[in-house]
Amino acid sequence: MDKGFVYTFEDEKIIEYMKLSTEDKLKWLEEINELTNAVLSDREKELREKLRACEI
């Protein structure tokens, strides 16, 4: 892969996440989105979207 990004998680972290209820997973996701939108500049948000689209 020559565009985008890759990351990995330890098995223990994946298992820990799998044990969460659906409600807890959605709450965690909502909190991460709120934090990200609060702290990123417009330029950083633009770059994030380009990463997600594998444009850079």
Secondary structure as UniProt FT lines:
FT   HELIX           11..18
FT   HELIX           22..39
FT   HELIX           42..52
FT   TURN            53..54
//
